[in-house]
Structure formats: C-alpha cells, structure tokens
C-alpha cells in the first residue's frame, strides 16, 4: 500500500511538472514564434532544470504536441457534455480555434509550422490519466473520454453533415475533410499575413463560402 501511495505521489508530481512547463511556455510565448523561445527561459519560468525539461520533453517542439493534445482533450470534454453534430460541430471547432489564435497567435502559428515541416504526421503526445484528472479534477467523464485529433473531429462532423444532408453531392469524406482542413489552416496563415482581426470573422466567411458550393446547410 505504501508503494502504491508513493507511486501516486510521483505520478502527480510528474504530471504537475509537465503542466507547469506548458503553462510557462504559453505565458512566455505571446505573439512570438516558438523558435524564439529558449529552453533556458522556459526552465526559469517553470522552476525546473534543463535535465528535467528534456526528461519529459525530449525535443522542445514536443511542448507544441502536448499543447495540441490537451486542446483536443478540452474539445472532447465539451462535446461529451454538450454534444454537437454535423456543421454545428465544425463551427464550434472554428470558434475554439479562433479563441486559441487570438490568445496565443505565436503558439498556433508555430504548431502549424511544425506540423507542416514533418514528413509524416507525428504520433499523438502521451497524455496520462493523472494529467487528465489534474486538468479536470471534478469531472468523472475525463477518465473514459476518447481523444480525437483535429483531423478526426473534422472528418467525423463532416460525415454526420453528409448523412444529415447538410452537405450534398459528396461521398468521399476523406477528400472533403482535406478541403475543410486546408481552409481552416489556410485561414490562420492568411489572417497572420494580412493581420486580419478578429480571425473569427474571416473563418466564418471562408467556411461559409466553401459550404455554398456543397449544398444546403442547416446549422
């Protein structure tokens, strides 16, 4: 029993270190590129050594993947307690991406840059059960909720939209999903290049323009 308690304490401490590193990174980043952020600065802000940092994040860019994983957990919790289907789900994702970009533009742009620089999609960064519980201490559902990537969520919602005839004349979900993702990521990059604010307006305009070509919408 003592060993179990000690293991639990260690696991909670490890989870807190990872979350502290992520919080410190987002606070330091602001509008800067992630490349401009030094590990030394993150360590100083979070109160950990470089050895500890690299123990949990073998590469600095892994912090971006950890952020993405937690972002997807946040969406999973929202959809669990307030289910959305079809285009309602798509527009909710866009709203949350808009909020994330407005809050941490450097982080979102750095994440897109990192993902597009890879030759293949990265494996999802591990998110342990104890980390879920620390993020949502009063939510029992967090232990059992299935996490999906942004790509998977988009594909799921588009499949529902096709089934509900919110989108017509399309049968290949993979192709239409790729098109929507191109618009989503392209909107973020365009907003940055043109300094468009708020990004939510541009998001809505671009997605609605795409939907006009895909049949009747009921959302």
N, CA, C and O of each residue as an XYZ file, in Angstrom:
876
protein
N       0.834     -1.206      0.000
C       0.000      0.000      0.000
C       0.869      1.257      0.000
O       0.551      2.248     -0.658
N       1.988      1.198      0.761
C       2.895      2.339      0.821
C       3.502      2.605     -0.558
O       3.631      3.754     -0.981
N       3.869      1.532     -1.243
C       4.448      1.675     -2.587
C       3.449      2.320     -3.533
O       3.806      3.176     -4.343
N       2.189      1.900     -3.422
C       1.145      2.459     -4.279
C       0.974      3.944     -4.024
O       0.844      4.727     -4.965
N       0.972      4.336     -2.762
C       0.830      5.753     -2.427
C       2.010      6.558     -2.938
O       1.831      7.655     -3.466
N       3.216      6.022     -2.787
C       4.408      6.718     -3.270
C       4.379      6.856     -4.786
O       4.749      7.896     -5.332
N       3.938      5.801     -5.460
C       3.831      5.846     -6.925
C       2.838      6.915     -7.347
O       3.064      7.639     -8.316
N       1.731      7.008     -6.608
C       0.722      8.016     -6.918
C       1.244      9.422     -6.737
O       0.946     10.310     -7.535
N       2.031      9.631     -5.680
C       2.625     10.952     -5.433
C       3.603     11.314     -6.540
O       3.613     12.446     -7.024
N       4.428     10.344     -6.938
C       5.401     10.591     -8.008
C       4.703     10.916     -9.326
O       5.115     11.818    -10.056
N       3.641     10.168     -9.618
C       2.902     10.390    -10.864
C       2.279     11.781    -10.883
O       2.288     12.462    -11.909
N       1.741     12.193     -9.745
C       1.126     13.528     -9.661
C       2.183     14.630     -9.788
O       1.946     15.663    -10.415
N       3.346     14.394     -9.185
C       4.428     15.370     -9.286
C       4.910     15.501    -10.728
O       5.155     16.605    -11.214
N       5.043     14.362    -11.404
C       5.476     14.372    -12.806
C       4.464     15.101    -13.682
O       4.834     15.881    -14.558
N       3.187     14.839    -13.436
C       2.142     15.492    -14.211
C       2.170     17.000    -13.997
O       2.001     17.770    -14.943
N       2.380     17.414    -12.765
C       2.425     18.847    -12.459
C       3.606     19.514    -13.147
O       3.485     20.640    -13.631
N       4.746     18.834    -13.197
C       5.923     19.398    -13.871
C       5.629     19.626    -15.354
O       5.950     20.681    -15.900
N       5.022     18.641    -15.994
C       4.703     18.777    -17.420
C       3.737     19.933    -17.665
O       3.909     20.713    -18.602
N       2.726     20.030    -16.818
C       1.744     21.111    -16.980
C       2.372     22.465    -16.677
O       2.055     23.452    -17.340
N       3.248     22.526    -15.696
C       3.928     23.783    -15.379
C       4.798     24.240    -16.544
O       4.860     25.432    -16.847
N       5.471     23.291    -17.197
C       6.304     23.625    -18.352
C       5.436     24.172    -19.490
O       5.803     25.147    -20.146
N       4.296     23.541    -19.715
C       3.395     24.012    -20.774
C       2.869     25.406    -20.452
O       2.864     26.280    -21.319
N       2.432     25.619    -19.229
C       1.906     26.930    -18.828
C       2.981     28.005    -18.980
O       2.713     29.087    -19.501
N       4.189     27.704    -18.525
C       5.286     28.663    -18.645
C       5.564     28.995    -20.112
O       5.806     30.152    -20.456
N       5.529     27.987    -20.965
C       5.790     28.198    -22.393
C       4.751     29.119    -23.015
O       5.098     30.037    -23.757
N       3.478     28.877    -22.716
C       2.411     29.698    -23.299
C       2.461     31.128    -22.770
O       2.161     32.076    -23.495
N       2.841     31.277    -21.502
C       2.925     32.619    -20.927
C       4.081     33.415    -21.526
O       3.967     34.624    -21.726
N       5.176     32.748    -21.808
C       6.347     33.422    -22.366
C       6.194     33.725    -23.847
O       6.770     34.686    -24.357
N       5.418     32.906    -24.530
C       5.380     32.972    -25.994
C       4.679     34.214    -26.519
O       5.257     34.979    -27.290
N       3.434     34.414    -26.102
C       2.678     35.557    -26.599
C       2.536     35.509    -28.113
O       2.004     34.543    -28.660
N       3.009     36.548    -28.789
C       2.924     36.620    -30.240
C       4.203     36.133    -30.921
O       4.279     36.084    -32.149
N       5.203     35.773    -30.119
C       6.483     35.332    -30.696
C       6.353     33.938    -31.306
O       5.434     33.184    -30.986
N       7.296     33.617    -32.191
C       7.397     32.262    -32.718
C       7.992     31.364    -31.647
O       8.779     31.812    -30.813
N       7.609     30.097    -31.675
C       8.131     29.149    -30.696
C       9.644     28.995    -30.846
O      10.333     28.665    -29.881
N      10.155     29.229    -32.040
C      11.595     29.130    -32.280
C      12.369     30.184    -31.501
O      13.541     29.999    -31.174
N      11.694     31.296    -31.208
C      12.337     32.382    -30.472
C      12.363     32.134    -28.973
O      12.984     32.886    -28.221
N      11.695     31.090    -28.550
C      11.602     30.777    -27.126
C      12.706     29.791    -26.756
O      12.836     28.731    -27.370
N      13.489     30.146    -25.762
C      14.619     29.310    -25.361
C      14.233     28.399    -24.194
O      13.460     28.772    -23.312
N      14.799     27.195    -24.223
C      14.531     26.235    -23.152
C      14.948     26.811    -21.803
O      14.277     26.582    -20.796
N      16.050     27.555    -21.777
C      16.510     28.167    -20.521
C      15.427     29.068    -19.927
O      15.206     29.070    -18.716
N      14.763     29.826    -20.781
C      13.710     30.731    -20.306
C      12.510     29.952    -19.767
O      11.920     30.318    -18.751
N      12.160     28.868    -20.471
C      11.042     28.036    -20.021
C      11.363     27.425    -18.663
O      10.522     27.395    -17.764
N      12.595     26.938    -18.531
C      13.005     26.307    -17.268
C      12.987     27.308    -16.118
O      12.538     26.998    -15.014
N      13.476     28.498    -16.393
C      13.485     29.529    -15.343
C      12.065     29.890    -14.919
O      11.778     30.032    -13.730
N      11.180     30.037    -15.907
C       9.796     30.405    -15.628
C       9.057     29.305    -14.878
O       8.264     29.589    -13.980
N       9.313     28.051    -15.243
C       8.587     26.930    -14.638
C       9.274     26.376    -13.392
O       8.691     25.574    -12.663
N      10.514     26.803    -13.150
C      11.232     26.353    -11.963
C      11.762     24.941    -12.053
O      11.829     24.240    -11.043
N      12.147     24.506    -13.262
C      12.717     23.164    -13.427
C      14.083     23.281    -14.092
O      14.398     24.302    -14.702
N      14.879     22.245    -13.973
C      16.190     22.224    -14.614
C      16.047     21.775    -16.065
O      15.017     21.229    -16.460
N      17.096     22.014    -16.852
C      17.079     21.557    -18.248
C      17.044     20.037    -18.322
O      16.434     19.472    -19.230
N      17.689     19.382    -17.381
C      17.661     17.921    -17.346
C      16.228     17.434    -17.163
O      15.793     16.493    -17.827
N      15.500     18.081    -16.259
C      14.097     17.718    -16.019
C      13.242     18.020    -17.244
O      12.377     17.230    -17.622
N      13.492     19.160    -17.853
C      12.725     19.526    -19.052
C      12.842     18.435    -20.117
O      11.835     17.952    -20.636
N      14.073     18.054    -20.433
C      14.280     17.077    -21.502
C      13.893     15.654    -21.090
O      13.754     14.774    -21.939
N      13.723     15.439    -19.803
C      13.214     14.152    -19.346
C      11.772     13.965    -19.803
O      11.369     12.867    -20.185
N      11.001     15.049    -19.759
C       9.583     14.965    -20.121
C       9.318     15.369    -21.568
O       8.353     14.914    -22.181
N      10.186     16.231    -22.110
C      10.038     16.693    -23.493
C      11.385     16.528    -24.195
O      12.187     17.461    -24.221
N      11.641     15.345    -24.766
C      12.929     15.067    -25.402
C      13.337     16.105    -26.447
O      14.524     16.357    -26.649
N      12.339     16.709    -27.114
C      12.587     17.807    -28.035
C      11.725     18.990    -27.609
O      10.609     18.810    -27.123
N      12.238     20.179    -27.790
C      11.473     21.362    -27.381
C      10.107     21.404    -28.078
O       9.111     21.810    -27.480
N      10.071     20.980    -29.353
C       8.821     21.017    -30.110
C       7.761     20.075    -29.538
O       6.581     20.201    -29.864
N       8.171     19.144    -28.698
C       7.189     18.258    -28.070
C       6.204     19.030    -27.191
O       5.093     18.564    -26.939
N       6.614     20.198    -26.733
C       5.702     21.044    -25.955
C       4.503     21.452    -26.817
O       3.377     21.545    -26.328
N       4.761     21.690    -28.096
C       3.674     22.029    -29.023
C       2.696     20.868    -29.160
O       1.481     21.067    -29.168
N       3.227     19.667    -29.266
C       2.372     18.486    -29.407
C       1.576     18.227    -28.128
O       0.436     17.765    -28.176
N       2.186     18.529    -26.997
C       1.487     18.380    -25.706
C       0.335     19.380    -25.623
O      -0.763     19.041    -25.181
N       0.594     20.597    -26.046
C      -0.463     21.614    -26.093
C      -1.622     21.146    -26.969
O      -2.787     21.255    -26.589
N      -1.287     20.627    -28.138
C      -2.314     20.159    -29.070
C      -3.147     19.040    -28.456
O      -4.367     19.003    -28.621
N      -2.484     18.131    -27.749
C      -3.194     17.010    -27.131
C      -4.176     17.493    -26.076
O      -5.302     17.001    -25.992
N      -3.748     18.451    -25.276
C      -4.637     18.999    -24.246
C      -5.758     19.806    -24.883
O      -6.886     19.792    -24.389
N      -5.465     20.506    -25.971
C      -6.504     21.250    -26.692
C      -7.585     20.292    -27.175
O      -8.773     20.600    -27.085
N      -7.186     19.150    -27.677
C      -8.147     18.147    -28.144
C      -8.929     17.544    -26.974
O     -10.104     17.209    -27.121
N      -8.283     17.404    -25.818
C      -8.998     16.936    -24.629
C     -10.074     17.937    -24.228
O     -11.193     17.549    -23.893
N      -9.742     19.209    -24.259
C     -10.728     20.247    -23.928
C     -11.955     20.145    -24.828
O     -13.089     20.264    -24.365
N     -11.716     19.923    -26.114
C     -12.834     19.795    -27.048
C     -13.640     18.522    -26.757
O     -14.869     18.531    -26.837
N     -12.953     17.440    -26.423
C     -13.631     16.174    -26.132
C     -14.560     16.334    -24.930
O     -15.677     15.816    -24.931
N     -14.103     17.046    -23.917
C     -14.924     17.301    -22.729
C     -16.148     18.123    -23.107
O     -17.260     17.829    -22.668
N     -15.942     19.145    -23.916
C     -17.064     19.992    -24.347
C     -18.098     19.182    -25.124
O     -19.299     19.302    -24.882
N     -17.629     18.367    -26.047
C     -18.554     17.590    -26.871
C     -19.252     16.491    -26.069
O     -20.367     16.085    -26.397
N     -18.594     16.021    -25.029
C     -19.217     14.995    -24.176
C     -20.395     15.586    -23.412
O     -21.459     14.973    -23.327
N     -20.201     16.770    -22.860
C     -21.247     17.379    -22.032
C     -22.252     18.189    -22.848
O     -23.384     18.401    -22.413
N     -21.843     18.631    -24.012
C     -22.756     19.398    -24.873
C     -22.586     18.888    -26.305
O     -21.926     19.536    -27.118
N     -23.173     17.735    -26.619
C     -22.961     17.094    -27.923
C     -23.350     18.003    -29.093
O     -24.361     18.706    -29.058
N     -22.518     17.961    -30.115
C     -22.802     18.681    -31.357
C     -22.563     17.722    -32.508
O     -21.710     16.838    -32.441
N     -23.329     17.917    -33.555
C     -23.183     17.051    -34.716
C     -23.077     17.886    -35.977
O     -23.461     19.055    -35.999
N     -22.555     17.278    -37.018
C     -22.519     17.910    -38.331
C     -21.848     19.266    -38.324
O     -20.800     19.455    -37.706
N     -22.465     20.209    -39.019
C     -21.877     21.530    -39.167
C     -21.829     22.298    -37.855
O     -20.991     23.186    -37.693
N     -22.709     21.975    -36.919
C     -22.623     22.607    -35.595
C     -21.283     22.280    -34.949
O     -20.671     23.136    -34.309
N     -20.833     21.052    -35.116
C     -19.541     20.654    -34.578
C     -18.401     21.384    -35.274
O     -17.456     21.829    -34.623
N     -18.488     21.506    -36.598
C     -17.461     22.215    -37.361
C     -17.345     23.661    -36.889
O     -16.243     24.159    -36.659
N     -18.480     24.328    -36.747
C     -18.451     25.734    -36.354
C     -17.981     25.917    -34.910
O     -17.397     26.947    -34.574
N     -18.231     24.936    -34.068
C     -17.716     25.022    -32.703
C     -16.195     24.897    -32.712
O     -15.511     25.629    -31.995
N     -15.665     23.991    -33.504
C     -14.213     23.853    -33.622
C     -13.579     25.159    -34.107
O     -12.544     25.586    -33.595
N     -14.204     25.774    -35.087
C     -13.693     27.034    -35.635
C     -13.696     28.123    -34.572
O     -12.746     28.897    -34.457
N     -14.773     28.173    -33.799
C     -14.865     29.174    -32.730
C     -13.730     29.001    -31.722
O     -13.113     29.978    -31.298
N     -13.459     27.748    -31.343
C     -12.412     27.480    -30.364
C     -11.017     27.733    -30.945
O     -10.129     28.210    -30.238
N     -10.824     27.420    -32.214
C      -9.554     27.728    -32.860
C      -9.335     29.241    -32.925
O      -8.219     29.729    -32.744
N     -10.408     29.961    -33.185
C     -10.333     31.429    -33.216
C      -9.910     31.972    -31.861
O      -9.043     32.841    -31.775
N     -10.521     31.460    -30.811
C     -10.190     31.909    -29.455
C      -8.737     31.585    -29.113
O      -8.034     32.399    -28.513
N      -8.296     30.392    -29.500
C      -6.917     29.980    -29.207
C      -5.921     30.852    -29.963
O      -4.884     31.233    -29.419
N      -6.238     31.165    -31.215
C      -5.344     32.000    -32.018
C      -5.281     33.417    -31.449
O      -4.202     34.001    -31.348
N      -6.426     33.963    -31.081
C      -6.440     35.323    -30.528
C      -5.650     35.395    -29.222
O      -5.017     36.410    -28.932
N      -5.687     34.329    -28.445
C      -4.992     34.306    -27.159
C      -3.504     34.051    -27.316
O      -2.692     34.704    -26.662
N      -3.139     33.111    -28.175
C      -1.731     32.742    -28.376
C      -1.420     32.564    -29.860
O      -1.198     31.441    -30.311
N      -1.400     33.657    -30.623
C      -1.152     33.523    -32.073
C       0.185     32.870    -32.388
O       0.281     32.065    -33.315
N       1.224     33.213    -31.618
C       2.540     32.624    -31.865
C       2.542     31.127    -31.673
O       3.206     30.401    -32.413
N       1.806     30.665    -30.690
C       1.736     29.230    -30.400
C       1.035     28.476    -31.523
O       1.525     27.444    -31.983
N      -0.113     28.990    -31.966
C      -0.880     28.310    -33.014
C      -0.105     28.307    -34.330
O      -0.058     27.286    -35.017
N       0.496     29.427    -34.682
C       1.274     29.500    -35.919
C       2.498     28.586    -35.856
O       2.855     27.947    -36.846
N       3.132     28.530    -34.697
C       4.299     27.654    -34.534
C       3.901     26.190    -34.645
O       4.636     25.379    -35.208
N       2.738     25.860    -34.105
C       2.245     24.484    -34.186
C       1.993     24.087    -35.636
O       2.381     22.996    -36.055
N       1.352     24.956    -36.402
C       1.094     24.669    -37.816
C       2.410     24.550    -38.577
O       2.577     23.647    -39.397
N       3.335     25.451    -38.308
C       4.642     25.406    -38.971
C       5.373     24.103    -38.676
O       5.973     23.500    -39.566
N       5.318     23.680    -37.425
C       5.996     22.441    -37.043
C       5.362     21.231    -37.723
O       6.067     20.370    -38.250
N       4.044     21.169    -37.711
C       3.351     20.023    -38.305
C       3.589     19.933    -39.806
O       3.724     18.839    -40.354
N       3.641     21.077    -40.463
C       3.841     21.072    -41.919
C       5.296     20.807    -42.300
O       5.583     20.499    -43.456
N       6.209     20.922    -41.350
C       7.625     20.677    -41.657
C       7.975     19.194    -41.574
O       9.044     18.780    -42.023
N       7.081     18.398    -41.004
C       7.353     16.970    -40.829
C       7.011     16.190    -42.093
O       6.101     16.561    -42.835
N       7.732     15.129    -42.326
C       7.471     14.294    -43.497
C       6.243     13.411    -43.306
O       5.620     12.982    -44.277
N       5.903     13.146    -42.062
C       4.712     12.357    -41.757
C       4.092     12.883    -40.475
O       4.784     13.491    -39.659
N       2.788     12.658    -40.284
C       2.132     13.155    -39.065
C       2.790     12.570    -37.825
O       3.126     11.386    -37.803
N       2.978     13.388    -36.788
C       3.610     12.879    -35.568
C       2.649     12.011    -34.771
O       1.432     12.142    -34.901
N       3.191     11.137    -33.957
C       2.349     10.352    -33.058
C       1.792     11.285    -31.987
O       2.482     12.210    -31.558
N       0.553     11.055    -31.550
C      -0.019     11.913    -30.500
C       0.858     11.888    -29.246
O       1.298     10.822    -28.814
N       1.106     13.049    -28.672
C       1.923     13.104    -27.464
C       1.144     12.470    -26.320
O      -0.042     12.757    -26.156
N       1.784     11.612    -25.522
C       1.066     10.907    -24.449
C       0.429     11.857    -23.448
O       1.032     12.851    -23.044
N      -0.779     11.542    -23.060
C      -1.499     12.300    -22.032
C      -2.013     11.284    -21.020
O      -2.993     10.583    -21.273
N      -1.350     11.214    -19.882
C      -1.656     10.186    -18.897
C      -2.952     10.485    -18.148
O      -3.439     11.615    -18.109
N      -3.480      9.425    -17.561
C      -4.728      9.540    -16.823
C      -4.639     10.567    -15.704
O      -5.578     11.333    -15.485
N      -3.520     10.586    -14.997
C      -3.355     11.521    -13.887
C      -3.349     12.961    -14.383
O      -3.806     13.862    -13.680
N      -2.833     13.182    -15.590
C      -2.830     14.528    -16.171
C      -4.248     14.951    -16.526
O      -4.630     16.104    -16.322
N      -5.016     14.024    -17.052
C      -6.430     14.315    -17.323
C      -7.145     14.724    -16.036
O      -7.891     15.703    -16.008
N      -6.904     13.958    -14.977
C      -7.590     14.203    -13.706
C      -7.168     15.535    -13.096
O      -7.981     16.216    -12.471
N      -5.921     15.907    -13.271
C      -5.462     17.189    -12.734
C      -6.041     18.363    -13.511
O      -6.293     19.428    -12.948
N      -6.249     18.160    -14.797
C      -6.847     19.211    -15.624
C      -8.339     19.351    -15.359
O      -8.886     20.454    -15.402
N      -8.993     18.226    -15.086
C     -10.435     18.216    -14.824
C     -10.707     17.408    -13.546
O     -11.233     16.298    -13.612
N     -10.347     17.969    -12.388
C     -10.442     17.218    -11.129
C     -11.861     16.856    -10.704
O     -12.049     15.910     -9.939
N     -12.845     17.577    -11.179
C     -14.226     17.345    -10.748
C     -15.097     16.706    -11.827
O     -16.324     16.707    -11.732
N     -14.452     16.169    -12.840
C     -15.203     15.607    -13.967
C     -14.852     14.125    -14.125
O     -13.777     13.787    -14.619
N     -15.755     13.254    -13.708
C     -15.526     11.809    -13.790
C     -15.403     11.335    -15.238
O     -14.736     10.338    -15.517
N     -16.045     12.051    -16.149
C     -16.054     11.628    -17.555
C     -14.666     11.673    -18.185
O     -14.406     10.968    -19.160
N     -13.764     12.505    -17.630
C     -12.461     12.699    -18.250
C     -11.650     11.404    -18.309
O     -10.754     11.266    -19.141
N     -11.963     10.466    -17.432
C     -11.209      9.212    -17.390
C     -11.534      8.295    -18.569
O     -10.709      7.472    -18.964
N     -12.720      8.438    -19.122
C     -13.164      7.493    -20.149
C     -13.346      8.094    -21.535
O     -13.601      7.371    -22.498
N     -13.219      9.393    -21.639
C     -13.460     10.053    -22.919
C     -12.367      9.704    -23.927
O     -11.179      9.707    -23.605
N     -12.793      9.405    -25.147
C     -11.851      9.112    -26.235
C     -11.367     10.414    -26.856
O     -12.166     11.286    -27.196
N     -10.062     10.537    -26.998
C      -9.497     11.727    -27.629
C      -9.372     11.520    -29.133
O      -8.932     10.468    -29.598
N      -9.765     12.539    -29.879
C      -9.592     12.529    -31.327
C      -8.754     13.724    -31.731
O      -8.783     14.762    -31.070
N      -8.013     13.582    -32.809
C      -7.239     14.697    -33.349
C      -8.191     15.675    -34.039
O      -9.366     15.372    -34.242
N      -7.677     16.837    -34.391
C      -8.496     17.809    -35.128
C      -8.966     17.192    -36.440
O     -10.128     17.340    -36.819
N      -8.073     16.510    -37.123
C      -8.436     15.859    -38.389
C      -9.581     14.873    -38.181
O     -10.529     14.843    -38.966
N      -9.495     14.069    -37.125
C     -10.535     13.069    -36.854
C     -11.865     13.721    -36.502
O     -12.923     13.246    -36.915
N     -11.813     14.805    -35.742
C     -13.047     15.504    -35.395
C     -13.706     16.108    -36.630
O     -14.919     16.009    -36.809
N     -12.896     16.733    -37.477
C     -13.433     17.317    -38.706
C     -14.075     16.243    -39.572
O     -15.178     16.433    -40.086
N     -13.391     15.121    -39.734
C     -13.924     14.038    -40.562
C     -15.233     13.484    -39.980
O     -16.173     13.198    -40.722
N     -15.287     13.338    -38.677
C     -16.498     12.842    -38.010
C     -17.678     13.790    -38.247
O     -18.769     13.351    -38.613
N     -17.458     15.074    -38.038
C     -18.544     16.042    -38.199
C     -18.999     16.147    -39.660
O     -20.187     16.322    -39.931
N     -18.061     16.040    -40.587
C     -18.436     16.113    -41.992
C     -19.218     14.876    -42.430
O     -20.133     14.977    -43.247
N     -18.868     13.726    -41.898
C     -19.618     12.509    -42.184
C     -21.059     12.662    -41.694
O     -21.997     12.256    -42.381
N     -21.234     13.244    -40.514
C     -22.580     13.493    -39.985
C     -23.317     14.509    -40.844
O     -24.514     14.367    -41.093
N     -22.595     15.546    -41.303
C     -23.223     16.571    -42.141
C     -23.706     15.988    -43.460
O     -24.770     16.360    -43.954
N     -22.931     15.079    -44.028
C     -23.327     14.419    -45.274
C     -24.551     13.530    -45.027
O     -25.496     13.520    -45.816
N     -24.514     12.794    -43.929
C     -25.622     11.906    -43.583
C     -26.906     12.696    -43.342
O     -27.991     12.246    -43.711
N     -26.788     13.870    -42.725
C     -27.950     14.702    -42.421
C     -28.340     15.605    -43.586
O     -29.255     16.421    -43.475
N     -27.623     15.444    -44.723
C     -27.871     16.219    -45.933
C     -27.670     17.722    -45.737
O     -28.282     18.535    -46.430
N     -26.811     18.077    -44.790
C     -26.378     19.464    -44.684
C     -25.380     19.772    -45.798
O     -25.229     20.916    -46.226
N     -24.709     18.725    -46.252
C     -23.807     18.796    -47.397
C     -24.262     17.733    -48.385
O     -24.474     16.581    -48.007
N     -24.412     18.114    -49.649
C     -24.898     17.151    -50.648
C     -23.900     17.035    -51.798
O     -23.015     17.872    -51.973
N     -24.075     15.976    -52.566
C     -23.241     15.785    -53.744
C     -21.821     15.367    -53.431
O     -20.939     15.462    -54.284
N     -21.592     14.900    -52.201
C     -20.252     14.478    -51.793
C     -20.345     13.103    -51.163
O     -21.219     12.850    -50.334
N     -19.443     12.214    -51.557
C     -19.460     10.877    -50.974
C     -18.136     10.503    -50.325
O     -18.100      9.644    -49.443
N     -17.050     11.134    -50.749
C     -15.729     10.813    -50.223
C     -15.416     11.740    -49.042
O     -15.040     12.896    -49.235
N     -15.572     11.234    -47.848
C     -15.355     12.050    -46.648
C     -13.915     12.481    -46.512
O     -13.641     13.585    -46.040
N     -12.982     11.627    -46.918
C     -11.564     11.957    -46.823
C     -11.236     13.196    -47.649
O     -10.536     14.098    -47.187
N     -11.747     13.228    -48.867
C     -11.463     14.360    -49.748
C     -12.049     15.656    -49.204
O     -11.373     16.684    -49.177
N     -13.304     15.607    -48.772
C     -13.958     16.809    -48.276
C     -13.326     17.251    -46.960
O     -13.249     18.446    -46.673
N     -12.878     16.293    -46.171
C     -12.198     16.617    -44.922
C     -10.890     17.350    -45.197
O     -10.554     18.319    -44.517
N     -10.159     16.879    -46.199
C      -8.920     17.544    -46.583
C      -9.154     18.962    -47.045
O      -8.357     19.857    -46.766
N     -10.256     19.165    -47.755
C     -10.599     20.503    -48.231
C     -10.897     21.440    -47.063
O     -10.433     22.580    -47.040
N     -11.669     20.957    -46.102
C     -12.004     21.779    -44.937
C     -10.759     22.100    -44.117
O     -10.595     23.226    -43.648
N      -9.885     21.112    -43.944
C      -8.668     21.354    -43.178
C      -7.770     22.375    -43.877
O      -7.117     23.191    -43.226
N      -7.747     22.319    -45.211
C      -6.965     23.302    -45.964
C      -7.491     24.711    -45.720
O      -6.719     25.655    -45.558
N      -8.811     24.840    -45.697
C      -9.421     26.144    -45.442
C      -9.143     26.598    -44.013
O      -8.846     27.769    -43.777
N      -9.240     25.674    -43.062
C      -9.020     26.019    -41.658
C      -7.595     26.506    -41.423
O      -7.383     27.586    -40.871
N      -6.616     25.699    -41.849
C      -5.223     26.091    -41.627
C      -4.831     27.283    -42.505
O      -4.051     28.143    -42.095
N      -5.379     27.314    -43.701
C      -5.092     28.429    -44.594
C      -5.625     29.748    -44.062
O      -5.005     30.794    -44.254
N      -6.764     29.702    -43.399
C      -7.344     30.914    -42.815
C      -6.441     31.481    -41.737
O      -6.247     32.694    -41.658
N      -5.889     30.611    -40.908
C      -4.999     31.062    -39.835
C      -3.761     31.744    -40.422
O      -3.345     32.804    -39.953
N      -3.180     31.130    -41.447
C      -1.980     31.704    -42.071
C      -2.314     33.032    -42.757
O      -1.559     33.999    -42.649
N      -3.452     33.073    -43.464
C      -3.871     34.304    -44.145
C      -4.119     35.429    -43.148
O      -3.726     36.573    -43.378
N      -4.773     35.097    -42.042
C      -5.044     36.101    -41.011
C      -3.749     36.693    -40.472
O      -3.665     37.887    -40.185
N      -2.740     35.832    -40.339
C      -1.440     36.314    -39.859
C      -0.756     37.195    -40.893
O      -0.259     38.271    -40.559
N      -0.725     36.755    -42.132
C      -0.042     37.509    -43.177
C      -0.695     38.870    -43.428
O      -0.009     39.858    -43.691
N      -2.021     38.910    -43.345
C      -2.755     40.152    -43.617
C      -3.117     40.907    -42.353
O      -3.721     41.978    -42.406
N      -2.737     40.332    -41.202
C      -3.055     40.943    -39.905
C      -4.552     41.221    -39.777
O      -4.974     42.313    -39.396
N      -5.331     40.203    -40.107
C      -6.797     40.312    -40.032
C      -7.252     40.057    -38.598
O      -6.861     39.067    -37.980
N      -8.073     40.952    -38.082
C      -8.629     40.794    -36.741
C     -10.077     41.279    -36.745
O     -10.370     42.309    -37.352
N     -10.986     40.566    -36.085
C     -10.748     39.271    -35.432
C     -10.749     38.140    -36.462
O     -11.385     38.246    -37.511
N     -10.051     37.087    -36.162
C      -9.927     35.976    -37.111
C     -11.253     35.235    -37.269
O     -11.489     34.607    -38.301
N     -12.115     35.301    -36.263
C     -13.388     34.584    -36.308
C     -14.221     34.999    -37.514
O     -14.895     34.172    -38.129
N     -14.168     36.276    -37.844
C     -14.941     36.783    -38.985
C     -14.427     36.166    -40.277
O     -15.216     35.737    -41.119
N     -13.107     36.119    -40.437
C     -12.517     35.535    -41.637
C     -12.801     34.041    -41.707
O     -13.097     33.517    -42.781
N     -12.713     33.352    -40.576
C     -13.036     31.933    -40.510
C     -14.450     31.680    -41.015
O     -14.672     30.841    -41.887
N     -15.388     32.409    -40.459
C     -16.800     32.206    -40.796
C     -17.035     32.473    -42.284
O     -17.754     31.728    -42.950
N     -16.423     33.541    -42.794
C     -16.606     33.899    -44.198
C     -16.060     32.807    -45.120
O     -16.713     32.433    -46.095
N     -14.880     32.301    -44.818
C     -14.246     31.291    -45.668
C     -14.999     29.962    -45.636
O     -15.188     29.332    -46.676
N     -15.429     29.533    -44.450
C     -16.156     28.272    -44.345
C     -17.514     28.380    -45.015
O     -17.946     27.448    -45.693
N     -18.186     29.496    -44.834
C     -19.500     29.666    -45.469
C     -19.372     29.720    -46.986
O     -20.249     29.227    -47.695
N     -18.302     30.304    -47.489
C     -18.077     30.330    -48.947
C     -17.890     28.910    -49.475
O     -18.376     28.569    -50.553
N     -17.184     28.095    -48.708
C     -16.991     26.702    -49.100
C     -18.307     25.938    -49.062
O     -18.602     25.144    -49.955
N     -19.086     26.181    -48.032
C     -20.342     25.444    -47.862
C     -21.367     25.778    -48.941
O     -22.195     24.937    -49.290
N     -21.320     26.987    -49.466
C     -22.255     27.380    -50.521
C     -22.115     26.494    -51.755
O     -23.059     26.334    -52.529
N     -20.938     25.927    -51.923
C     -20.689     25.075    -53.087
C     -21.038     23.612    -52.819
O     -20.958     22.765    -53.710
N     -21.429     23.332    -51.567
C     -21.641     21.956    -51.184
C     -23.088     21.624    -50.836
O     -23.353     20.567    -50.262
N     -24.014     22.490    -51.168
C     -25.409     22.161    -50.951
C     -26.026     22.889    -49.774
O     -25.392     23.762    -49.180
N     -27.261     22.539    -49.429
C     -27.992     23.253    -48.364
C     -27.355     23.016    -46.998
O     -26.884     21.921    -46.693
N     -27.353     24.089    -46.172
C     -26.824     23.970    -44.835
C     -27.929     24.271    -43.821
O     -28.737     25.179    -44.017
N     -27.950     23.512    -42.760
C     -28.918     23.721    -41.683
C     -28.160     23.696    -40.376
O     -28.017     22.645    -39.750
N     -27.681     24.834    -39.971
C     -26.875     24.910    -38.753
C     -27.199     26.176    -37.968
O     -26.616     26.412    -36.910
